[in-house]
Amino acid sequence: MKIEGEQLLPLQPQAAWDLLLDHEVLARAIPGCESLVPIGPDEYEMKTKIAVSSIQGLFAGKIRIEEKNPPVSYRLVMEGQGRIGHVRGSGVLTLAPDGAGTKLTYQGDAHIGGLIASVGERMLDMTAKMMTKKFFSGLLREAESAPRPQETSE
């Protein structure tokens, strides 16, 4: 399954980069995330609840950040499994200045198997879009509450 899109963040690129690499921010923004714990440099163990149609369950897995090019881009690689199936995927996040903010562009692939895949591609696609929308809503809340640099007056 392909996942792609873009989101405008009300932060300058470096602040957006910092936000996207803050595991506490990500844990609050990821839908269903129960924990996101650092286990090494740029590697995290994650537990999250996922629901697709009438199928739901807890997934445990790992997330890695690779190919970092601060504050422009990085690759996110994740894998997880639970009683209802497994998920593997990767994607590239790219940041670019856009007026007073930053445009975040993302594109990637996800491979889903097991019972959760039995709901069909259309339902998985709708669920992925809904979870992406919820993630970015959470990320926007975090961005809007992030401290802004103080303007200096002369």
C-alpha positions in Angstrom: 0.0 0.0 0.0 1.3 3.4 -0.9 1.1 6.3 1.5 1.9 9.8 0.4 0.9 13.4 1.0 1.9 16.7 2.5 1.2 18.8 5.5 2.0 22.5 6.3 3.6 23.0 9.8 3.6 26.4 11.4 7.3 26.2 12.3 10.6 27.0 10.5 12.3 23.9 9.1 14.8 23.4 12.0 12.0 23.6 14.6 9.8 21.2 12.5 12.8 18.8 12.2 13.3 18.9 16.0 9.6 18.3 16.5 9.6 15.3 14.2 12.6 13.7 16.0 11.2 14.2 19.5 10.0 10.8 20.6 7.7 12.2 23.3 5.9 14.4 20.7 5.6 11.5 18.3 4.2 9.3 21.1 1.5 11.8 21.7 0.7 12.3 18.0 0.7 8.7 16.8 -2.9 7.3 17.0 -3.2 4.5 19.5 0.4 4.8 20.7 0.8 3.3 24.1 4.6 3.7 24.3 7.5 4.8 22.2 10.8 4.1 24.0 14.3 4.8 22.8 16.4 1.6 22.6 19.4 3.0 20.7 20.5 6.0 18.5 17.5 6.8 16.2 15.8 3.5 17.2 12.6 3.1 19.2 10.4 0.3 20.5 6.7 1.0 20.0 3.4 -0.4 21.3 0.3 0.8 19.6 -3.4 -0.3 19.3 -4.6 -0.6 15.8 -8.3 -1.0 14.7 -9.4 -1.7 11.2 -13.1 -2.3 10.7 -14.1 -4.8 13.5 -10.5 -6.1 13.9 -8.4 -4.6 16.5 -5.3 -5.5 18.5 -2.0 -4.4 20.0 1.0 -4.2 17.8 4.6 -4.2 19.2 7.5 -3.3 17.0 10.4 -1.0 16.2 10.9 2.2 14.4 14.3 3.4 13.0 15.3 6.7 11.5 17.8 6.3 8.7 19.5 8.5 6.0 19.2 11.7 8.1 19.9 14.9 6.2 19.1 17.6 8.8 16.9 19.6 8.5 15.8 18.4 5.1 14.9 14.7 5.1 15.0 11.3 6.7 13.8 7.7 6.1 11.5 6.2 8.7 11.5 2.3 8.8 9.0 0.5 10.9 7.9 -3.1 11.6 5.4 -4.5 14.0 3.4 -7.5 14.8 0.5 -8.6 16.9 -2.1 -11.3 17.2 -4.0 -9.9 14.3 -1.1 -9.6 11.8 2.0 -7.8 10.9 3.1 -4.5 9.3 6.3 -3.5 7.6 6.9 -0.2 6.0 9.2 2.7 5.2 8.9 6.2 4.0 10.8 9.4 3.4 9.9 12.6 5.1 11.1 15.8 3.4 10.9 19.3 4.8 11.0 22.5 2.8 10.5 26.2 3.8 7.1 27.4 2.9 6.4 31.1 3.8 6.4 31.4 7.6 6.2 27.6 8.0 7.5 24.3 6.6 5.9 22.0 4.1 6.3 18.3 5.1 6.1 15.9 2.2 5.9 12.2 2.9 5.8 9.1 0.7 6.2 5.5 1.5 5.0 1.9 1.3 3.4 -0.3 3.9 3.1 -4.1 3.7 0.3 -5.6 5.8 -0.3 -9.3 6.4 -2.3 -11.7 8.6 -5.9 -11.3 9.8 -5.8 -7.5 9.6 -5.1 -7.8 5.8 -8.3 -9.8 5.4 -10.5 -6.7 5.6 -9.4 -5.8 2.1 -7.3 -3.1 0.4 -10.0 -0.5 0.3 -10.6 -0.7 4.1 -6.9 -0.7 4.8 -6.4 2.3 2.6 -9.2 4.2 4.3 -7.8 3.3 7.7 -4.3 4.4 6.8 -5.6 7.8 5.5 -7.6 8.2 8.7 -4.6 7.4 10.9 -2.4 9.7 8.9 -4.9 12.5 9.3 -5.1 11.9 13.1 -1.3 11.8 13.3 -1.0 15.2 11.5 -3.7 16.7 13.6 -1.8 15.7 16.7 1.5 16.9 15.2 -0.2 20.2 14.4 -1.4 20.6 18.0 2.2 19.9 19.1 3.6 22.4 16.6 1.2 25.1 17.7 2.1 24.7 21.3 5.9 24.5 20.7 7.8 27.5 22.1 8.6 30.1 19.5 11.9 32.0 19.4 11.6 35.4 21.1 11.8 38.4 18.8 14.4 40.9 19.8 13.5 44.5 19.9 16.0 47.3 19.5 
